[in-house]
Amino acid sequence: MQALDANKTLADLWTLFDGLKDMPLMAIRGEHSNILSSRTFHEMQHRHPGLHAVTASGQGHAPILHSEPLRGEISDFIETIS
């Protein structure tokens, strides 16, 4: 983190994300996240039509994954790709 320069443009990570389009992928965003914006989350869904996108209601960043209904969503996704 010390090497980051806030005055420089960050690398374009969309190229790396686009490389995942042929892979099963699940993304979970906390409804009140201040890290992963809803705009970015929607762009992820647009770029990866097969993305299993889940919003954790009432949660921030990072969502609590072992709570319901997220635990069920994660289990279902794993079963789907197995």
HELIX and SHEET records of a PDB file:
HELIX    1   1 TRP A   14  ASP A   18  1                                   5    
HELIX    2   2 SER A   38  ARG A   47  1                                  10    
HELIX    3   3 LEU A   70  ILE A   81  1                                  12    
SHEET    1   A 2 MET A  26  GLY A  30  0                                        
SHEET    2   A 2 HIS A  52  ALA A  56  1                                        
END                                                                             
